[in-house]
Amino acid sequence: MWMQSVIRAIYPSHCVACDAPSEGDFGLCGACWRETHFIGATICDKCGTQLPGDHVAEDLICDDCMTIARPWDKGRAVLAYSGIGRKLVLSLKHGDRTDLAQPVARWMARLARPLLAHDTLLIPVPLHRIRLIQRRYNQSALLVNVLGGLLARETCVDALLRRRNTAPLKGLSRDARFAALADAIHPNPSQMAILKDRHVLLVDDVMTSGATLAACTEVIMSAGARGVNILTLARTVKDA
Protein backbone atom coordinates (compact mmCIF):
# COMPACT_ATOMS: atom_id res chain seq x y z
CA MET A 1 0.00 0.00 0.00
CA TRP A 2 2.85 2.39 0.83
CA MET A 3 4.49 1.79 -2.55
CA GLN A 4 1.19 2.30 -4.36
CA SER A 5 0.76 5.63 -2.56
CA VAL A 6 4.23 6.72 -3.64
CA ILE A 7 3.58 5.70 -7.25
CA ARG A 8 0.24 7.52 -7.25
CA ALA A 9 1.87 10.66 -5.87
CA ILE A 10 4.42 10.60 -8.68
CA TYR A 11 2.03 9.43 -11.39
CA PRO A 12 -1.48 10.52 -10.34
CA SER A 13 -4.55 9.06 -11.99
CA HIS A 14 -5.86 10.84 -15.05
CA CYS A 15 -9.20 10.86 -16.83
CA VAL A 16 -9.23 8.43 -19.75
CA ALA A 17 -11.15 10.94 -21.87
CA CYS A 18 -9.44 14.29 -21.29
CA ASP A 19 -6.30 13.50 -19.23
CA ALA A 20 -7.40 15.76 -16.36
CA PRO A 21 -6.75 14.42 -12.83
CA SER A 22 -9.28 11.82 -11.72
CA GLU A 23 -9.97 10.03 -8.45
CA GLY A 24 -9.06 6.54 -9.61
CA ASP A 25 -7.31 4.59 -12.32
CA PHE A 26 -9.31 3.87 -15.48
CA GLY A 27 -11.87 6.50 -14.55
CA LEU A 28 -13.41 9.73 -15.76
CA CYS A 29 -13.05 13.15 -14.23
CA GLY A 30 -16.19 14.83 -12.92
CA ALA A 31 -16.70 16.98 -16.01
CA CYS A 32 -16.39 14.05 -18.42
CA TRP A 33 -18.56 11.85 -16.24
CA ARG A 34 -21.39 14.38 -16.54
CA GLU A 35 -21.04 14.31 -20.35
CA THR A 36 -21.00 10.50 -20.58
CA HIS A 37 -24.29 8.73 -21.18
CA PHE A 38 -23.97 5.30 -19.61
CA ILE A 39 -26.91 3.21 -20.78
CA GLY A 40 -29.20 2.57 -17.82
CA ALA A 41 -31.39 -0.16 -16.43
CA THR A 42 -34.29 0.03 -18.88
CA ILE A 43 -32.86 -1.37 -22.10
CA CYS A 44 -33.72 -3.39 -25.17
CA ASP A 45 -32.77 -7.00 -24.49
CA LYS A 46 -31.73 -7.51 -28.13
CA CYS A 47 -29.52 -4.51 -28.89
CA GLY A 48 -28.90 -2.85 -25.53
CA THR A 49 -30.26 0.56 -26.51
CA GLN A 50 -31.73 2.81 -23.83
CA LEU A 51 -35.52 2.68 -23.42
CA PRO A 52 -37.77 5.14 -21.57
CA GLY A 53 -38.01 4.60 -17.83
CA ASP A 54 -35.62 4.06 -14.97
CA HIS A 55 -36.59 0.62 -13.66
CA VAL A 56 -34.96 -2.76 -14.29
CA ALA A 57 -37.09 -4.89 -16.60
CA GLU A 58 -36.39 -8.04 -18.57
CA ASP A 59 -37.22 -9.01 -22.15
CA LEU A 60 -38.10 -5.50 -23.34
CA ILE A 61 -37.60 -4.99 -27.08
CA CYS A 62 -37.14 -1.66 -28.88
CA ASP A 63 -39.08 -0.69 -32.00
CA ASP A 64 -36.13 -1.41 -34.32
CA CYS A 65 -35.64 -4.91 -32.95
CA MET A 66 -39.35 -5.60 -33.41
CA THR A 67 -39.05 -4.87 -37.14
CA ILE A 68 -35.47 -5.98 -37.93
CA ALA A 69 -34.56 -9.65 -37.62
CA ARG A 70 -31.79 -10.02 -35.05
CA PRO A 71 -30.06 -13.41 -35.44
CA TRP A 72 -28.35 -13.16 -32.05
CA ASP A 73 -29.93 -13.87 -28.65
CA LYS A 74 -29.15 -10.91 -26.38
CA GLY A 75 -27.23 -7.67 -26.77
CA ARG A 76 -25.68 -5.14 -24.41
CA ALA A 77 -23.90 -1.79 -24.82
CA VAL A 78 -22.14 0.36 -22.23
CA LEU A 79 -22.45 3.89 -23.62
CA ALA A 80 -24.59 5.94 -25.93
CA TYR A 81 -22.60 6.93 -29.00
CA SER A 82 -22.66 10.63 -28.17
CA GLY A 83 -20.56 13.11 -26.21
CA ILE A 84 -17.72 11.41 -24.35
CA GLY A 85 -18.90 7.98 -25.52
CA ARG A 86 -18.38 8.98 -29.14
CA LYS A 87 -15.02 10.54 -28.30
CA LEU A 88 -13.80 7.35 -26.64
CA VAL A 89 -14.89 5.15 -29.55
CA LEU A 90 -13.26 7.38 -32.15
CA SER A 91 -10.07 7.71 -30.10
CA LEU A 92 -9.81 3.94 -29.78
CA LYS A 93 -10.75 3.31 -33.40
CA HIS A 94 -8.89 6.03 -35.27
CA GLY A 95 -6.75 7.90 -32.77
CA ASP A 96 -4.15 5.25 -31.86
CA ARG A 97 -5.47 5.25 -28.27
CA THR A 98 -4.96 1.53 -27.83
CA ASP A 99 -4.50 2.22 -24.11
CA LEU A 100 -8.25 2.84 -23.89
CA ALA A 101 -8.95 -0.86 -24.38
CA GLN A 102 -8.08 -1.53 -20.74
CA PRO A 103 -10.47 0.92 -19.04
CA VAL A 104 -13.43 0.54 -21.39
CA ALA A 105 -13.18 -3.27 -21.35
CA ARG A 106 -13.62 -3.11 -17.57
CA TRP A 107 -16.94 -1.33 -18.11
CA MET A 108 -17.91 -3.87 -20.76
CA ALA A 109 -17.02 -6.83 -18.54
CA ARG A 110 -19.68 -5.84 -15.99
CA LEU A 111 -22.39 -6.14 -18.64
CA ALA A 112 -20.90 -9.27 -20.17
CA ARG A 113 -21.00 -11.51 -17.11
CA PRO A 114 -24.75 -12.26 -17.18
CA LEU A 115 -24.41 -13.20 -20.86
CA LEU A 116 -21.76 -15.87 -20.29
CA ALA A 117 -22.06 -19.65 -20.29
CA HIS A 118 -19.32 -21.91 -19.01
CA ASP A 119 -18.09 -22.51 -22.58
CA THR A 120 -18.49 -18.98 -23.99
CA LEU A 121 -15.90 -18.04 -26.59
CA LEU A 122 -15.14 -14.35 -27.13
CA ILE A 123 -14.52 -13.22 -30.71
CA PRO A 124 -14.31 -9.77 -32.37
CA VAL A 125 -15.92 -8.37 -35.48
CA PRO A 126 -13.16 -8.69 -38.09
CA LEU A 127 -11.40 -6.05 -40.18
CA HIS A 128 -10.39 -6.58 -43.79
CA ARG A 129 -6.63 -7.07 -44.12
CA ILE A 130 -6.19 -3.80 -46.05
CA ARG A 131 -7.92 -1.81 -43.33
CA LEU A 132 -5.97 -3.70 -40.69
CA ILE A 133 -2.69 -2.71 -42.37
CA GLN A 134 -3.83 0.92 -42.55
CA ARG A 135 -4.99 1.06 -38.94
CA ARG A 136 -2.34 -1.35 -37.59
CA TYR A 137 -4.78 -2.94 -35.15
CA ASN A 138 -8.36 -4.15 -34.85
CA GLN A 139 -9.93 -2.23 -31.97
CA SER A 140 -12.52 -4.97 -31.42
CA ALA A 141 -9.75 -7.57 -31.11
CA LEU A 142 -8.03 -5.37 -28.52
CA LEU A 143 -11.24 -5.33 -26.49
CA VAL A 144 -11.61 -9.11 -26.79
CA ASN A 145 -8.08 -9.72 -25.54
CA VAL A 146 -8.67 -7.62 -22.43
CA LEU A 147 -12.15 -9.04 -21.84
CA GLY A 148 -10.85 -12.58 -22.08
CA GLY A 149 -8.57 -11.98 -19.12
CA LEU A 150 -11.17 -10.12 -17.09
CA LEU A 151 -13.86 -12.74 -17.67
CA ALA A 152 -11.61 -15.82 -17.64
CA ARG A 153 -12.94 -17.00 -20.99
CA GLU A 154 -11.28 -18.31 -24.13
CA THR A 155 -10.77 -15.89 -27.01
CA CYS A 156 -10.18 -16.28 -30.74
CA VAL A 157 -9.41 -13.03 -32.52
CA ASP A 158 -9.28 -14.58 -36.01
CA ALA A 159 -12.39 -16.76 -35.90
CA LEU A 160 -13.97 -14.62 -38.64
CA LEU A 161 -12.52 -13.14 -41.82
CA ARG A 162 -13.75 -10.12 -43.75
CA ARG A 163 -12.86 -11.24 -47.26
CA ARG A 164 -14.32 -8.24 -49.06
CA ASN A 165 -13.14 -4.74 -48.21
CA THR A 166 -16.52 -3.08 -47.91
CA ALA A 167 -16.76 0.69 -48.20
CA PRO A 168 -17.34 2.58 -44.95
CA LEU A 169 -20.95 2.17 -43.86
CA LYS A 170 -21.27 5.64 -42.38
CA GLY A 171 -24.00 7.61 -44.11
CA LEU A 172 -25.66 4.57 -45.70
CA SER A 173 -29.28 3.72 -45.06
CA ARG A 174 -30.14 0.70 -42.96
CA ASP A 175 -31.00 -1.40 -46.02
CA ALA A 176 -27.83 -0.30 -47.82
CA ARG A 177 -25.72 -1.32 -44.84
CA PHE A 178 -27.17 -4.82 -44.84
CA ALA A 179 -26.72 -5.11 -48.62
CA ALA A 180 -23.11 -3.94 -48.48
CA LEU A 181 -22.20 -6.74 -46.09
CA ALA A 182 -23.73 -9.56 -48.12
CA ASP A 183 -21.15 -12.37 -48.40
CA ALA A 184 -18.40 -10.13 -46.97
CA ILE A 185 -17.72 -12.11 -43.78
CA HIS A 186 -16.77 -15.78 -43.56
CA PRO A 187 -15.54 -18.20 -40.92
CA ASN A 188 -11.80 -18.71 -40.85
CA PRO A 189 -11.28 -22.23 -42.28
CA SER A 190 -8.46 -22.87 -39.80
CA GLN A 191 -10.73 -21.97 -36.84
CA MET A 192 -13.98 -23.69 -37.81
CA ALA A 193 -13.68 -26.33 -35.11
CA ILE A 194 -13.46 -23.78 -32.29
CA LEU A 195 -16.92 -22.39 -33.09
CA LYS A 196 -18.78 -25.69 -33.24
CA ASP A 197 -21.15 -26.34 -30.31
CA ARG A 198 -19.93 -23.23 -28.47
CA HIS A 199 -21.71 -20.22 -27.04
CA VAL A 200 -20.16 -17.08 -28.51
CA LEU A 201 -19.91 -13.51 -27.27
CA LEU A 202 -19.39 -11.29 -30.31
CA VAL A 203 -17.63 -8.00 -29.49
CA ASP A 204 -17.49 -4.71 -31.40
CA ASP A 205 -16.84 -1.07 -30.59
CA VAL A 206 -20.15 0.41 -31.71
CA MET A 207 -23.51 -0.74 -33.04
CA THR A 208 -25.49 1.42 -35.46
CA SER A 209 -27.93 -0.54 -37.62
CA GLY A 210 -26.66 -3.92 -36.46
CA ALA A 211 -25.85 -5.02 -40.03
CA THR A 212 -22.25 -5.99 -39.28
CA LEU A 213 -23.16 -7.84 -36.11
CA ALA A 214 -25.99 -9.65 -37.91
CA ALA A 215 -23.69 -10.74 -40.74
CA CYS A 216 -21.13 -12.03 -38.24
CA THR A 217 -23.77 -13.82 -36.18
CA GLU A 218 -25.17 -15.63 -39.21
CA VAL A 219 -21.69 -16.84 -40.12
CA ILE A 220 -21.01 -17.99 -36.56
CA MET A 221 -24.28 -19.91 -36.42
CA SER A 222 -23.65 -21.49 -39.82
CA ALA A 223 -20.34 -22.76 -38.41
CA GLY A 224 -22.24 -24.71 -35.77
CA ALA A 225 -22.29 -22.44 -32.72
CA ARG A 226 -25.02 -23.01 -30.14
CA GLY A 227 -25.88 -19.35 -29.73
CA VAL A 228 -24.54 -15.81 -29.99
CA ASN A 229 -24.80 -12.79 -27.70
CA ILE A 230 -23.40 -9.41 -28.66
CA LEU A 231 -21.51 -6.81 -26.62
CA THR A 232 -20.51 -3.35 -27.79
CA LEU A 233 -18.83 -0.43 -26.13
CA ALA A 234 -21.35 2.02 -27.59
CA ARG A 235 -24.77 2.09 -29.24
CA THR A 236 -26.10 4.84 -31.45
CA VAL A 237 -29.32 6.27 -30.07
CA LYS A 238 -31.99 8.18 -31.93
CA ASP A 239 -32.07 11.14 -29.58
CA ALA A 240 -28.27 11.47 -29.25
HELIX and SHEET records of a PDB file:
HELIX    1   1 TRP A    2  ILE A   10  1                                   9    
HELIX    2   2 GLY A   30  ARG A   34  1                                   5    
HELIX    3   3 ASP A   63  THR A   67  1                                   5    
HELIX    4   4 GLY A   83  HIS A   94  1                                  12    
HELIX    5   5 THR A   98  LEU A  100  5                                   3    
HELIX    6   6 ALA A  101  ALA A  112  1                                  12    
HELIX    7   7 ARG A  113  LEU A  115  5                                   3    
HELIX    8   8 ARG A  129  ARG A  135  1                                   7    
HELIX    9   9 GLN A  139  LEU A  151  1                                  13    
HELIX   10  10 ARG A  174  ALA A  180  1                                   7    
HELIX   11  11 PRO A  189  GLN A  191  5                                   3    
HELIX   12  12 MET A  192  LEU A  195  1                                   4    
HELIX   13  13 ALA A  211  SER A  222  1                                  12    
SHEET    1   A 5 GLY A  75  ALA A  80  0                                        
SHEET    2   A 5 GLY A 227  ARG A 235  1                                        
SHEET    3   A 5 HIS A 199  MET A 207  1                                        
SHEET    4   A 5 LEU A 121  PRO A 124  1                                        
SHEET    5   A 5 GLU A 154  THR A 155  1                                        
SHEET    1   B 2 LEU A 160  ARG A 162  0                                        
SHEET    2   B 2 ILE A 185  PRO A 187 -1                                        
END                                                                             
